[in-house]
Amino acid sequence: MLQIMEGSEGKVVGVRAGGKLTEADYKDLLPKLQERFSEFGRLNVLFYADETFEGWNMEAAWEDASFGFAHIADFERLALVGAPEWVVWCVKLSAFLFKGEVRIFDAGALDAAWAWVRG
């Protein structure tokens, strides 16, 4: 499950992820993000992995990576909240590719992450 979080507005977008993500989840979410990229250019994104988050299936991982790399210069700020250690490691490994700032927050720091992405 991927959903735009309440509190998202303008160039600030929160995405909540739960369960095992599938290609269908991305087919719903990516057009919404693309609209915001088209309107605002660069986005500040908060990715919140809730307590049910289990990761991605192969197709969903491909959708995520393809979209992320297509917009690698379009993220002004990216906050990762509550993700398991293996996801944190992957983000830290690839963070140097992003043109914007990337920060990692513990699950209990959701409010601080929102404050940071709102800048």
N, CA, C and O atoms as CSV, one atom per row, in Angstrom:
chain,resi,resn,atom,element,x,y,z
A,1,MET,N,N,0.830,-1.170,0.000
A,1,MET,CA,C,0.000,0.000,0.000
A,1,MET,C,C,0.885,1.248,0.000
A,1,MET,O,O,1.780,1.399,0.831
A,2,LEU,N,N,0.616,2.105,-0.926
A,2,LEU,CA,C,1.253,3.422,-0.975
A,2,LEU,C,C,0.141,4.460,-1.022
A,2,LEU,O,O,-0.796,4.332,-1.810
A,3,GLN,N,N,0.238,5.482,-0.187
A,3,GLN,CA,C,-0.771,6.537,-0.221
A,3,GLN,C,C,-0.144,7.881,0.112
A,3,GLN,O,O,0.789,7.985,0.908
A,4,ILE,N,N,-0.698,8.910,-0.533
A,4,ILE,CA,C,-0.298,10.281,-0.219
A,4,ILE,C,C,-0.852,10.600,1.169
A,4,ILE,O,O,-2.029,10.373,1.449
A,5,MET,N,N,0.002,11.121,2.018
A,5,MET,CA,C,-0.381,11.388,3.405
A,5,MET,C,C,-1.081,12.732,3.551
A,5,MET,O,O,-0.827,13.676,2.803
A,6,GLU,N,N,-1.972,12.788,4.540
A,6,GLU,CA,C,-2.587,14.053,4.912
A,6,GLU,C,C,-1.470,14.995,5.337
A,6,GLU,O,O,-0.519,14.568,5.992
A,7,GLY,N,N,-1.572,16.250,4.981
A,7,GLY,CA,C,-0.518,17.211,5.278
A,7,GLY,C,C,0.345,17.507,4.063
A,7,GLY,O,O,1.174,18.417,4.090
A,8,SER,N,N,0.151,16.737,2.997
A,8,SER,CA,C,0.878,16.996,1.742
A,8,SER,C,C,0.216,18.177,1.048
A,8,SER,O,O,-1.007,18.241,0.918
A,9,GLU,N,N,1.048,19.106,0.607
A,9,GLU,CA,C,0.514,20.236,-0.163
A,9,GLU,C,C,1.644,20.897,-0.932
A,9,GLU,O,O,2.782,20.972,-0.471
A,10,GLY,N,N,1.294,21.374,-2.114
A,10,GLY,CA,C,2.296,22.020,-2.943
A,10,GLY,C,C,3.425,21.074,-3.284
A,10,GLY,O,O,3.204,19.944,-3.720
A,11,LYS,N,N,4.646,21.556,-3.077
A,11,LYS,CA,C,5.826,20.744,-3.416
A,11,LYS,C,C,6.250,19.794,-2.303
A,11,LYS,O,O,7.265,19.107,-2.424
A,12,VAL,N,N,5.478,19.752,-1.221
A,12,VAL,CA,C,5.760,18.865,-0.094
A,12,VAL,C,C,4.802,17.679,-0.153
A,12,VAL,O,O,3.584,17.849,-0.100
A,13,VAL,N,N,5.368,16.475,-0.262
A,13,VAL,CA,C,4.554,15.273,-0.408
A,13,VAL,C,C,5.017,14.212,0.590
A,13,VAL,O,O,6.196,13.864,0.646
A,14,GLY,N,N,4.074,13.713,1.367
A,14,GLY,CA,C,4.335,12.587,2.246
A,14,GLY,C,C,3.729,11.335,1.633
A,14,GLY,O,O,2.587,11.349,1.173
A,15,VAL,N,N,4.497,10.258,1.629
A,15,VAL,CA,C,4.021,8.981,1.102
A,15,VAL,C,C,4.130,7.943,2.209
A,15,VAL,O,O,5.205,7.726,2.769
A,16,ARG,N,N,3.008,7.306,2.517
A,16,ARG,CA,C,2.991,6.246,3.524
A,16,ARG,C,C,3.049,4.905,2.806
A,16,ARG,O,O,2.296,4.660,1.863
A,17,ALA,N,N,3.953,4.038,3.261
A,17,ALA,CA,C,4.116,2.709,2.677
A,17,ALA,C,C,3.828,1.667,3.733
A,17,ALA,O,O,4.316,1.757,4.860
A,18,GLY,N,N,3.029,0.670,3.364
A,18,GLY,CA,C,2.729,-0.416,4.280
A,18,GLY,C,C,2.583,-1.733,3.530
A,18,GLY,O,O,2.259,-1.750,2.343
A,19,GLY,N,N,2.821,-2.815,4.219
A,19,GLY,CA,C,2.725,-4.134,3.606
A,19,GLY,C,C,3.841,-4.364,2.608
A,19,GLY,O,O,4.882,-3.710,2.665
A,20,LYS,N,N,3.624,-5.290,1.699
A,20,LYS,CA,C,4.590,-5.569,0.624
A,20,LYS,C,C,4.143,-4.785,-0.604
A,20,LYS,O,O,3.039,-4.997,-1.106
A,21,LEU,N,N,4.988,-3.887,-1.088
A,21,LEU,CA,C,4.627,-3.021,-2.203
A,21,LEU,C,C,4.666,-3.793,-3.518
A,21,LEU,O,O,5.546,-4.620,-3.752
A,22,THR,N,N,3.680,-3.496,-4.369
A,22,THR,CA,C,3.559,-4.154,-5.663
A,22,THR,C,C,3.563,-3.115,-6.779
A,22,THR,O,O,3.461,-1.915,-6.527
A,23,GLU,N,N,3.681,-3.590,-8.001
A,23,GLU,CA,C,3.642,-2.710,-9.165
A,23,GLU,C,C,2.334,-1.921,-9.201
A,23,GLU,O,O,2.332,-0.750,-9.582
A,24,ALA,N,N,1.224,-2.548,-8.808
A,24,ALA,CA,C,-0.077,-1.871,-8.795
A,24,ALA,C,C,-0.062,-0.651,-7.871
A,24,ALA,O,O,-0.684,0.365,-8.180
A,25,ASP,N,N,0.639,-0.743,-6.749
A,25,ASP,CA,C,0.750,0.402,-5.845
A,25,ASP,C,C,1.397,1.591,-6.560
A,25,ASP,O,O,0.966,2.732,-6.394
A,26,TYR,N,N,2.423,1.318,-7.348
A,26,TYR,CA,C,3.141,2.380,-8.056
A,26,TYR,C,C,2.336,2.924,-9.223
A,26,TYR,O,O,2.432,4.110,-9.538
A,27,LYS,N,N,1.543,2.078,-9.871
A,27,LYS,CA,C,0.715,2.536,-10.994
A,27,LYS,C,C,-0.286,3.580,-10.522
A,27,LYS,O,O,-0.691,4.445,-11.299
A,28,ASP,N,N,-0.687,3.509,-9.265
A,28,ASP,CA,C,-1.601,4.494,-8.693
A,28,ASP,C,C,-0.851,5.746,-8.226
A,28,ASP,O,O,-1.308,6.865,-8.459
A,29,LEU,N,N,0.286,5.562,-7.575
A,29,LEU,CA,C,1.012,6.681,-6.963
A,29,LEU,C,C,1.799,7.529,-7.962
A,29,LEU,O,O,1.744,8.757,-7.898
A,30,LEU,N,N,2.524,6.903,-8.877
A,30,LEU,CA,C,3.464,7.636,-9.733
A,30,LEU,C,C,2.825,8.732,-10.580
A,30,LEU,O,O,3.433,9.792,-10.729
A,31,PRO,N,N,1.628,8.535,-11.145
A,31,PRO,CA,C,1.024,9.657,-11.883
A,31,PRO,C,C,0.747,10.867,-10.993
A,31,PRO,O,O,0.854,12.007,-11.446
A,32,LYS,N,N,0.392,10.628,-9.733
A,32,LYS,CA,C,0.154,11.732,-8.800
A,32,LYS,C,C,1.449,12.500,-8.525
A,32,LYS,O,O,1.454,13.730,-8.478
A,33,LEU,N,N,2.544,11.759,-8.345
A,33,LEU,CA,C,3.836,12.420,-8.135
A,33,LEU,C,C,4.285,13.149,-9.399
A,33,LEU,O,O,4.827,14.251,-9.322
A,34,GLN,N,N,4.062,12.540,-10.555
A,34,GLN,CA,C,4.452,13.169,-11.816
A,34,GLN,C,C,3.731,14.502,-12.014
A,34,GLN,O,O,4.325,15.466,-12.499
A,35,GLU,N,N,2.453,14.556,-11.640
A,35,GLU,CA,C,1.701,15.818,-11.719
A,35,GLU,C,C,2.375,16.898,-10.877
A,35,GLU,O,O,2.502,18.044,-11.307
A,36,ARG,N,N,2.798,16.529,-9.695
A,36,ARG,CA,C,3.449,17.511,-8.810
A,36,ARG,C,C,4.813,17.927,-9.358
A,36,ARG,O,O,5.175,19.101,-9.283
A,37,PHE,N,N,5.574,16.978,-9.908
A,37,PHE,CA,C,6.842,17.357,-10.541
A,37,PHE,C,C,6.588,18.324,-11.691
A,37,PHE,O,O,7.324,19.296,-11.859
A,38,SER,N,N,5.561,18.066,-12.476
A,38,SER,CA,C,5.241,18.935,-13.608
A,38,SER,C,C,4.846,20.331,-13.148
A,38,SER,O,O,5.194,21.324,-13.787
A,39,GLU,N,N,4.116,20.402,-12.039
A,39,GLU,CA,C,3.658,21.691,-11.530
A,39,GLU,C,C,4.739,22.459,-10.779
A,39,GLU,O,O,4.856,23.674,-10.940
A,40,PHE,N,N,5.531,21.769,-9.960
A,40,PHE,CA,C,6.458,22.461,-9.059
A,40,PHE,C,C,7.936,22.290,-9.417
A,40,PHE,O,O,8.784,22.977,-8.846
A,41,GLY,N,N,8.254,21.414,-10.323
A,41,GLY,CA,C,9.654,21.192,-10.687
A,41,GLY,C,C,10.342,20.257,-9.715
A,41,GLY,O,O,10.525,19.076,-10.012
A,42,ARG,N,N,10.720,20.764,-8.572
A,42,ARG,CA,C,11.400,19.954,-7.552
A,42,ARG,C,C,10.457,19.744,-6.368
A,42,ARG,O,O,9.652,20.613,-6.034
A,43,LEU,N,N,10.573,18.576,-5.746
A,43,LEU,CA,C,9.702,18.236,-4.624
A,43,LEU,C,C,10.502,17.939,-3.365
A,43,LEU,O,O,11.666,17.542,-3.420
A,44,ASN,N,N,9.847,18.142,-2.236
A,44,ASN,CA,C,10.329,17.690,-0.938
A,44,ASN,C,C,9.453,16.503,-0.563
A,44,ASN,O,O,8.242,16.651,-0.400
A,45,VAL,N,N,10.063,15.320,-0.423
A,45,VAL,CA,C,9.291,14.095,-0.230
A,45,VAL,C,C,9.655,13.439,1.096
A,45,VAL,O,O,10.827,13.306,1.449
A,46,LEU,N,N,8.614,13.033,1.818
A,46,LEU,CA,C,8.752,12.257,3.036
A,46,LEU,C,C,8.239,10.859,2.714
A,46,LEU,O,O,7.090,10.701,2.303
A,47,PHE,N,N,9.075,9.850,2.897
A,47,PHE,CA,C,8.686,8.459,2.691
A,47,PHE,C,C,8.609,7.809,4.053
A,47,PHE,O,O,9.628,7.608,4.714
A,48,TYR,N,N,7.385,7.476,4.478
A,48,TYR,CA,C,7.149,6.895,5.803
A,48,TYR,C,C,6.827,5.415,5.670
A,48,TYR,O,O,5.776,5.049,5.145
A,49,ALA,N,N,7.721,4.573,6.138
A,49,ALA,CA,C,7.497,3.129,6.162
A,49,ALA,C,C,6.827,2.800,7.494
A,49,ALA,O,O,7.470,2.810,8.544
A,50,ASP,N,N,5.531,2.508,7.439
A,50,ASP,CA,C,4.826,2.241,8.693
A,50,ASP,C,C,5.190,0.856,9.256
A,50,ASP,O,O,5.985,0.122,8.669
A,51,GLU,N,N,4.598,0.524,10.392
A,51,GLU,CA,C,4.975,-0.710,11.097
A,51,GLU,C,C,4.634,-1.984,10.321
A,51,GLU,O,O,5.134,-3.056,10.661
A,52,THR,N,N,3.796,-1.889,9.288
A,52,THR,CA,C,3.445,-3.075,8.491
A,52,THR,C,C,4.337,-3.245,7.262
A,52,THR,O,O,4.219,-4.245,6.554
A,53,PHE,N,N,5.223,-2.291,6.998
A,53,PHE,CA,C,6.045,-2.297,5.784
A,53,PHE,C,C,6.924,-3.551,5.715
A,53,PHE,O,O,7.626,-3.890,6.668
A,54,GLU,N,N,6.867,-4.239,4.549
A,54,GLU,CA,C,7.638,-5.464,4.340
A,54,GLU,C,C,8.613,-5.370,3.170
A,54,GLU,O,O,9.384,-6.301,2.936
A,55,GLY,N,N,8.590,-4.276,2.442
A,55,GLY,CA,C,9.484,-4.138,1.291
A,55,GLY,C,C,8.733,-4.154,-0.021
A,55,GLY,O,O,7.545,-3.836,-0.079
A,56,TRP,N,N,9.442,-4.528,-1.076
A,56,TRP,CA,C,8.912,-4.478,-2.431
A,56,TRP,C,C,8.979,-5.856,-3.071
A,56,TRP,O,O,9.861,-6.653,-2.753
A,57,ASN,N,N,8.029,-6.139,-3.990
A,57,ASN,CA,C,8.259,-7.281,-4.862
A,57,ASN,C,C,9.154,-6.784,-6.005
A,57,ASN,O,O,9.415,-5.585,-6.096
A,58,MET,N,N,9.619,-7.663,-6.859
A,58,MET,CA,C,10.598,-7.297,-7.883
A,58,MET,C,C,10.072,-6.206,-8.831
A,58,MET,O,O,10.799,-5.267,-9.155
A,59,GLU,N,N,8.826,-6.327,-9.270
A,59,GLU,CA,C,8.255,-5.341,-10.192
A,59,GLU,C,C,8.139,-3.966,-9.530
A,59,GLU,O,O,8.417,-2.943,-10.155
A,60,ALA,N,N,7.727,-3.952,-8.266
A,60,ALA,CA,C,7.605,-2.690,-7.537
A,60,ALA,C,C,8.975,-2.055,-7.315
A,60,ALA,O,O,9.118,-0.836,-7.416
A,61,ALA,N,N,9.969,-2.865,-7.017
A,61,ALA,CA,C,11.328,-2.343,-6.838
A,61,ALA,C,C,11.814,-1.684,-8.129
A,61,ALA,O,O,12.461,-0.637,-8.093
A,62,TRP,N,N,11.503,-2.295,-9.255
A,62,TRP,CA,C,11.892,-1.722,-10.551
A,62,TRP,C,C,11.180,-0.394,-10.786
A,62,TRP,O,O,11.812,0.574,-11.208
A,63,GLU,N,N,9.874,-0.331,-10.520
A,63,GLU,CA,C,9.112,0.914,-10.688
A,63,GLU,C,C,9.697,2.015,-9.813
A,63,GLU,O,O,9.867,3.150,-10.258
A,64,ASP,N,N,10.002,1.671,-8.567
A,64,ASP,CA,C,10.551,2.635,-7.627
A,64,ASP,C,C,11.897,3.168,-8.116
A,64,ASP,O,O,12.124,4.377,-8.149
A,65,ALA,N,N,12.772,2.259,-8.491
A,65,ALA,CA,C,14.112,2.662,-8.937
A,65,ALA,C,C,14.049,3.454,-10.239
A,65,ALA,O,O,14.732,4.469,-10.376
A,66,SER,N,N,13.251,3.011,-11.181
A,66,SER,CA,C,13.145,3.701,-12.476
A,66,SER,C,C,12.646,5.122,-12.299
A,66,SER,O,O,13.206,6.055,-12.875
A,67,PHE,N,N,11.591,5.296,-11.504
A,67,PHE,CA,C,11.030,6.626,-11.279
A,67,PHE,C,C,12.024,7.498,-10.516
A,67,PHE,O,O,12.220,8.667,-10.848
A,68,GLY,N,N,12.647,6.922,-9.493
A,68,GLY,CA,C,13.612,7.674,-8.696
A,68,GLY,C,C,14.783,8.171,-9.518
A,68,GLY,O,O,15.187,9.327,-9.388
A,69,PHE,N,N,15.333,7.311,-10.362
A,69,PHE,CA,C,16.477,7.724,-11.181
A,69,PHE,C,C,16.070,8.696,-12.285
A,69,PHE,O,O,16.869,9.543,-12.684
A,70,ALA,N,N,14.841,8.585,-12.782
A,70,ALA,CA,C,14.359,9.534,-13.794
A,70,ALA,C,C,14.231,10.939,-13.197
A,70,ALA,O,O,14.328,11.936,-13.914
A,71,HIS,N,N,14.014,11.009,-11.883
A,71,HIS,CA,C,13.830,12.303,-11.208
A,71,HIS,C,C,14.943,12.581,-10.200
A,71,HIS,O,O,14.736,13.317,-9.235
A,72,ILE,N,N,16.090,12.014,-10.411
A,72,ILE,CA,C,17.176,12.087,-9.431
A,72,ILE,C,C,17.575,13.530,-9.074
A,72,ILE,O,O,18.008,13.797,-7.953
A,73,ALA,N,N,17.428,14.441,-10.018
A,73,ALA,CA,C,17.770,15.846,-9.759
A,73,ALA,C,C,16.559,16.660,-9.319
A,73,ALA,O,O,16.671,17.866,-9.100
A,74,ASP,N,N,15.410,16.017,-9.189
A,74,ASP,CA,C,14.163,16.734,-8.916
A,74,ASP,C,C,13.699,16.652,-7.472
A,74,ASP,O,O,12.652,17.197,-7.122
A,75,PHE,N,N,14.473,15.971,-6.628
A,75,PHE,CA,C,14.147,15.913,-5.202
A,75,PHE,C,C,14.982,16.965,-4.491
A,75,PHE,O,O,16.208,16.872,-4.448
A,76,GLU,N,N,14.310,17.967,-3.932
A,76,GLU,CA,C,15.012,18.993,-3.171
A,76,GLU,C,C,15.389,18.449,-1.791
A,76,GLU,O,O,16.507,18.648,-1.316
A,77,ARG,N,N,14.441,17.762,-1.162
A,77,ARG,CA,C,14.657,17.113,0.124
A,77,ARG,C,C,13.945,15.767,0.106
A,77,ARG,O,O,12.833,15.645,-0.408
A,78,LEU,N,N,14.597,14.766,0.671
A,78,LEU,CA,C,14.011,13.439,0.784
A,78,LEU,C,C,14.235,12.944,2.205
A,78,LEU,O,O,15.372,12.769,2.643
A,79,ALA,N,N,13.127,12.719,2.926
A,79,ALA,CA,C,13.184,12.203,4.292
A,79,ALA,C,C,12.694,10.764,4.280
A,79,ALA,O,O,11.625,10.471,3.745
A,80,LEU,N,N,13.461,9.884,4.858
A,80,LEU,CA,C,13.086,8.479,5.010
A,80,LEU,C,C,12.782,8.261,6.488
A,80,LEU,O,O,13.636,8.485,7.345
A,81,VAL,N,N,11.554,7.821,6.780
A,81,VAL,CA,C,11.112,7.703,8.167
A,81,VAL,C,C,10.679,6.273,8.468
A,81,VAL,O,O,9.853,5.702,7.756
A,82,GLY,N,N,11.246,5.699,9.532
A,82,GLY,CA,C,10.789,4.424,10.043
A,82,GLY,C,C,11.146,3.206,9.212
A,82,GLY,O,O,10.580,2.133,9.425
A,83,ALA,N,N,12.045,3.340,8.295
A,83,ALA,CA,C,12.384,2.216,7.416
A,83,ALA,C,C,13.278,1.215,8.140
A,83,ALA,O,O,14.043,1.584,9.031
A,84,PRO,N,N,13.175,-0.050,7.750
A,84,PRO,CA,C,14.089,-1.046,8.326
A,84,PRO,C,C,15.538,-0.753,7.935
A,84,PRO,O,O,15.802,-0.032,6.972
A,85,GLU,N,N,16.448,-1.312,8.684
A,85,GLU,CA,C,17.874,-1.011,8.500
A,85,GLU,C,C,18.363,-1.304,7.089
A,85,GLU,O,O,19.190,-0.555,6.571
A,86,TRP,N,N,17.881,-2.367,6.450
A,86,TRP,CA,C,18.344,-2.687,5.097
A,86,TRP,C,C,17.936,-1.611,4.090
A,86,TRP,O,O,18.663,-1.363,3.128
A,87,VAL,N,N,16.770,-0.963,4.300
A,87,VAL,CA,C,16.340,0.126,3.413
A,87,VAL,C,C,17.185,1.362,3.688
A,87,VAL,O,O,17.600,2.054,2.758
A,88,VAL,N,N,17.438,1.639,4.957
A,88,VAL,CA,C,18.293,2.773,5.326
A,88,VAL,C,C,19.658,2.614,4.669
A,88,VAL,O,O,20.196,3.569,4.108
A,89,TRP,N,N,20.212,1.423,4.738
A,89,TRP,CA,C,21.515,1.150,4.139
A,89,TRP,C,C,21.490,1.423,2.634
A,89,TRP,O,O,22.410,2.045,2.102
A,90,CYS,N,N,20.440,0.960,1.943
A,90,CYS,CA,C,20.323,1.183,0.493
A,90,CYS,C,C,20.231,2.674,0.164
A,90,CYS,O,O,20.836,3.142,-0.800
A,91,VAL,N,N,19.469,3.416,0.972
A,91,VAL,CA,C,19.335,4.855,0.737
A,91,VAL,C,C,20.668,5.553,0.988
A,91,VAL,O,O,21.069,6.411,0.201
A,92,LYS,N,N,21.352,5.205,2.054
A,92,LYS,CA,C,22.652,5.825,2.326
A,92,LYS,C,C,23.652,5.520,1.216
A,92,LYS,O,O,24.459,6.372,0.844
A,93,LEU,N,N,23.592,4.312,0.696
A,93,LEU,CA,C,24.497,3.914,-0.377
A,93,LEU,C,C,24.264,4.720,-1.658
A,93,LEU,O,O,25.210,5.014,-2.389
A,94,SER,N,N,23.011,5.074,-1.926
A,94,SER,CA,C,22.697,5.780,-3.167
A,94,SER,C,C,22.475,7.284,-2.978
A,94,SER,O,O,22.236,7.990,-3.958
A,95,ALA,N,N,22.547,7.782,-1.757
A,95,ALA,CA,C,22.251,9.190,-1.480
A,95,ALA,C,C,23.150,10.152,-2.252
A,95,ALA,O,O,22.722,11.252,-2.602
A,96,PHE,N,N,24.387,9.749,-2.522
A,96,PHE,CA,C,25.306,10.643,-3.237
A,96,PHE,C,C,24.820,10.940,-4.653
A,96,PHE,O,O,25.261,11.919,-5.255
A,97,LEU,N,N,23.926,10.124,-5.198
A,97,LEU,CA,C,23.400,10.348,-6.544
A,97,LEU,C,C,22.377,11.481,-6.590
A,97,LEU,O,O,22.207,12.133,-7.620
A,98,PHE,N,N,21.702,11.708,-5.471
A,98,PHE,CA,C,20.667,12.735,-5.422
A,98,PHE,C,C,21.281,14.122,-5.372
A,98,PHE,O,O,22.301,14.342,-4.718
A,99,LYS,N,N,20.653,15.047,-6.065
A,99,LYS,CA,C,21.137,16.428,-6.068
A,99,LYS,C,C,20.695,17.173,-4.807
A,99,LYS,O,O,21.331,18.144,-4.397
A,100,GLY,N,N,19.603,16.712,-4.197
A,100,GLY,CA,C,19.088,17.357,-2.999
A,100,GLY,C,C,19.604,16.702,-1.737
A,100,GLY,O,O,20.487,15.846,-1.775
A,101,GLU,N,N,19.028,17.124,-0.600
A,101,GLU,CA,C,19.409,16.589,0.706
A,101,GLU,C,C,18.612,15.335,1.030
A,101,GLU,O,O,17.437,15.232,0.676
A,102,VAL,N,N,19.241,14.396,1.692
A,102,VAL,CA,C,18.590,13.176,2.152
A,102,VAL,C,C,18.840,13.046,3.649
A,102,VAL,O,O,19.974,13.159,4.113
A,103,ARG,N,N,17.761,12.806,4.401
A,103,ARG,CA,C,17.901,12.592,5.844
A,103,ARG,C,C,17.101,11.365,6.256
A,103,ARG,O,O,16.047,11.069,5.693
A,104,ILE,N,N,17.625,10.664,7.246
A,104,ILE,CA,C,17.005,9.459,7.786
A,104,ILE,C,C,16.445,9.791,9.169
A,104,ILE,O,O,17.132,10.392,9.994
A,105,PHE,N,N,15.186,9.395,9.418
A,105,PHE,CA,C,14.539,9.638,10.704
A,105,PHE,C,C,14.005,8.318,11.263
A,105,PHE,O,O,13.542,7.461,10.510
A,106,ASP,N,N,14.071,8.160,12.582
A,106,ASP,CA,C,13.456,7.013,13.245
A,106,ASP,C,C,11.937,7.127,13.150
A,106,ASP,O,O,11.404,8.212,12.916
A,107,ALA,N,N,11.246,6.008,13.332
A,107,ALA,CA,C,9.784,5.980,13.237
A,107,ALA,C,C,9.123,6.981,14.187
A,107,ALA,O,O,8.084,7.549,13.852
A,108,GLY,N,N,9.699,7.199,15.346
A,108,GLY,CA,C,9.125,8.112,16.321
A,108,GLY,C,C,9.340,9.582,16.012
A,108,GLY,O,O,8.858,10.448,16.742
A,109,ALA,N,N,10.057,9.870,14.941
A,109,ALA,CA,C,10.393,11.261,14.599
A,109,ALA,C,C,9.621,11.751,13.376
A,109,ALA,O,O,10.121,12.577,12.612
A,110,LEU,N,N,8.413,11.247,13.194
A,110,LEU,CA,C,7.620,11.645,12.032
A,110,LEU,C,C,7.357,13.152,12.003
A,110,LEU,O,O,7.454,13.774,10.945
A,111,ASP,N,N,7.029,13.740,13.144
A,111,ASP,CA,C,6.773,15.190,13.193
A,111,ASP,C,C,8.027,15.984,12.826
A,111,ASP,O,O,7.943,16.983,12.112
A,112,ALA,N,N,9.176,15.547,13.307
A,112,ALA,CA,C,10.434,16.228,12.974
A,112,ALA,C,C,10.740,16.105,11.481
A,112,ALA,O,O,11.248,17.045,10.870
A,113,ALA,N,N,10.432,14.952,10.901
A,113,ALA,CA,C,10.648,14.758,9.463
A,113,ALA,C,C,9.751,15.682,8.656
A,113,ALA,O,O,10.199,16.290,7.684
A,114,TRP,N,N,8.476,15.793,9.056
A,114,TRP,CA,C,7.572,16.729,8.364
A,114,TRP,C,C,8.118,18.157,8.451
A,114,TRP,O,O,8.135,18.877,7.453
A,115,ALA,N,N,8.557,18.559,9.622
A,115,ALA,CA,C,9.091,19.923,9.800
A,115,ALA,C,C,10.295,20.132,8.867
A,115,ALA,O,O,10.432,21.195,8.261
A,116,TRP,N,N,11.155,19.129,8.754
A,116,TRP,CA,C,12.334,19.267,7.913
A,116,TRP,C,C,11.968,19.355,6.440
A,116,TRP,O,O,12.504,20.206,5.731
A,117,VAL,N,N,11.063,18.494,5.955
A,117,VAL,CA,C,10.736,18.549,4.526
A,117,VAL,C,C,9.984,19.821,4.169
A,117,VAL,O,O,10.042,20.286,3.031
A,118,ARG,N,N,9.284,20.379,5.137
A,118,ARG,CA,C,8.584,21.654,4.874
A,118,ARG,C,C,9.567,22.819,4.854
A,118,ARG,O,O,9.264,23.889,4.327
A,119,GLY,N,N,10.752,22.602,5.432
A,119,GLY,CA,C,11.850,23.555,5.390
A,119,GLY,C,C,11.528,24.911,5.885
A,119,GLY,O,O,12.392,25.788,5.889
